[in-house]
Amino acid sequence: MLYSKELLIELVKINMEEGFSGSDVERAGGVGVESYIESKLPEAVNAVFMAAPDILLPQTDISKMLIPKKNQNGSGEIILPRDVLRITLLRMKGWDRVVTKFENSNSIVATLQNNPYTMAGKAKPVVVLALNRSGDKVLRYYSLPPEVRNHEIAEALYVKIPDMSAPIEIHELLLPSITYLTAALVFEILGDTERSAIMRSHITIG
């Protein structure tokens, strides 16, 4: 379902009003309580989207947008769009399976890819999420047989950084966590750690 920023703000205020009247909410935060909610809403949405199962997220096919850069050893690198929040799936043509788990560049699995004897292959490919020297998010993939001349992407899905200036798609199972987390963050701004903790106790994802 699509939710506008204005509707999400109202839902957060309802959460904040649990246990006391709406006028008390306004008094606690002053006239700027809505601006506090608006400022913390993107942080809450991003946090929940990063933690949620892929199946609950709005995913976009970018297989035709990405350009793999081939290395001589069969590995390669793909620069991701600047609006990427989370990559959820990648499959290169020639791989035996898709990759849905992306390794941290400092992980042991990532380190093993630097050795030709421990580098992954097409049967169990490995993809590392990293930053290049320009600060772009990139996928470093391992590996296709070195004799493969052209590296092509078969499938690629990602989650965009939500644009709060337009209605955003939110699964109904994620909505409570987003609104309660936003409320918790606002109560932290207001210095009310007790009510912030109460709001966080309702969060199931994120």
Protein Blocks (a to p, Z undefined) as FASTA:
>chain_A
ZZdfklmmmmmmmmmmgoiafklmmmmnommlmmmmmmmmmmmmmmmmmmpcfklpccdd
fklmpccdddfkopacddddfkbfbdcbdcdehiabdcfbdcdfkbmklmmmmpmklgcc
fklccddddddfkopacdddddddfklmbdcdfbdcddddddfkbccdddfklmmmmmmm
mmmmmmmmnopaklmmmmmmmpcgZZ
